[in-house]
Amino acid sequence: MARQRSKSDLPTKICPVCGRPFTWRKKWADCWDEVKYCSDRCRRRKNQQATPESQ
């Protein structure tokens, strides 16, 4: 049986909308290069850029 990877060993990207890092998921195995957003919510809000929340 193959040894599982540690979560810290998985590739990560930064979401351009919320600015948070997100890690590789198995469902993105075939399209990781095209993945830009961490969630559907960020994908829908793609016209907004990451802004510091200083309120």
Residue, then its C-alpha position, 0 to 999 in steps of 0.5 A: m500500500a502506498r504511503q500517504r502524503s502529509k498535508s504540509d507536503l501538498p502544493t499550495k496557491i494563494c487565492p487572488v480574491c481573499g488572499r488566503p492560501f489553499t492546498w491541493r485537493k484530490k478532485w483537482a488532480d487533473c486540473w490543478d494548473e487551471v485552479k485559481y480560486c479557493s472556493d465557489r464563493c471566491r470564484r463568483r466574487k472574482n471581480q474583487q481583489a484582495t483588500p486588507e480588512s481594516q475596519 
